[in-house]
Amino acid sequence: MNNNKENSVRKPRILEVSMVLVLFLALAFSFTEFFNLPIQLALFIALFLVILLGLRLGYSYDDLQEALKDGISSGLDAVLILVAVGTLIGTWIASGIVPSIVYYGLGFIHPSVFLLATLILCTITSLATGTSWGTAGTTGIAMVGIGEAMGIPLPIVVGAVLSGSYFGDKLSPLSDSTVLTSSMCKVNIIEHVKSLLYVSIPALVISGIAFTIAGFAYSPDNMDLNRLESIMTALRSTFNINLWILVPVVVVIVLLAMKKPALPTITFGALLGVIWAVYFQDMEWTAALRTAYEGFSLQTGNEFMDELLNRGGIVGMLGSMVVVLLGLGFGGLLSYIGALEVIVDSLTNFIKNTGRLSVATLATAFLSNVFSCAMYVSLILTPKIMEKHYSRLKIDQRILSRNTEVGGTMTSPMVPWSDNGIFMAAMFGVPTLQYIPYMWLSFAAIILVTIYGYTNKFIWYVEDEIGDEEGKSQSGVI
């Protein structure tokens, strides 16, 4: 950009930014809640609202289009992972992998500990694989199927699945969000994970206790055992079910645990699903391969079975892909014209201590999810916007990376029009607003971050070491 152009460009005013963002929220909410229109359309319109603001600020259309493309390119990895997860879900249902997990789960998991078991299994899977989407699309779908068969309300089951899935997503060194956040905050990934443990472990214990207590409400006495038996019979009659069918699950988890790249590993798992569908379920090669693109489809006459089995494939992910692409572009434009930075700069006088800084970071990450519709944008923008405030208060970057991860990763599935929100709602058939109250691990983590900020516990400054037992404090923090 030449000097004349720099002189002609100005920062947006807070009123201008607020008007654009309010219009976007009005579009997103009205389209989804009142007019039954796709959020993708609201996002597409919102792109041009930001472009109009950018033109008003003095930017050329060519510059804005480049910013749009740069924003999209920054998150294309997520789109490719979506494609791979779609193929995995379709082929793993066709091969009998997901039905087998549901079948054995119904036989061995006691209803009263089912919610806790769901939390633990999804936690282990996400830690081993480093992907919340992969965990939700495999272990998550199976656990939701088991919970539905047991008569446990789906929103609370999804809450347990998401709690476990996002625990690993923000803690596993294999997670792309963990790697991205640590790199954006200029923090060693191991130090980033160690810092997160102070929040994540207590949050996991709290949510585990909550799901255990909630699970006591569900016992065999309150369930239709004949329905469970009929579902297991239907699974046995529709699929060849045995333990050997679960081998691809072990293979994929082991490969991801060995730090093999997620995209080829998940795709390889989908290929194993195709082979297993041909060998164990006697499907034709072409039909098995088609499930990778179109998803699995079967009409059994059993409503539960049809709802559980008819999903997956690349086609099933197209809506989420469009949201990710448009959301990344929207976030790229907002970042380019400095919109979110203007909002945070207006809060500078508010950020006077560690507690307010923690709240401001959580809010910035959440609003980035709301207005960019993509978790990756939130994890990129939040450190850029908040870093100077941490430096001003001499707070260690590890606290910035921890707060960014909690505010960005843990709140993304709470936004109905975000990439994670749409993916999870579509995956489980449960609206975002219904499962949000049961995302207990996320709420516990957010509360703990806030408490730590205001009490100065587990807060480190530039001269502190992360192992300081007393969480060294400084004057003027509260």
Secondary structure, DSSP 8 states (H G I E B T S, - for coil): --HHHHHH-----HHHHHHHHHHHHHHHHHHHHTS---HHHHHHHHHHHHHHHHHHHT--HHHHHHHHHHHHHTTHHHHHHHHHHHHHHHHHHHTTHHHHHHHHHHHHS-GGGHHHHHHHHHHHHHHHH--HHHHIIIIIHHHHHHHHHHT--HHHHHHHHHHHHHHHHTT-TT-HHHHHHHHHTT--HHHHHHHHHHHHHHHHHHHHHHHHHHHTT--GGGS-HHHHHHHHHHHHHHS---GGGGHHHHHHHHHHHTT--HHHHHHHHHHHHHHHHHHHH---HHHHHHHHHH------S-HHHHHHHS--TTGGGHHHHHHHHHHHHHHHHHHHHTHHHHHHHTTTTT--SHHHHHHHHHHHHHHHHHHH--HHHHHHHHHHHHHHHHHHTTB-HHHHHHHHHHHHHTTGGGSTTSHHHHHHHHHHT--HHHHGGG-HHHHHHHHHHHHHHHHTTT--BTT--TT-TT----TT--
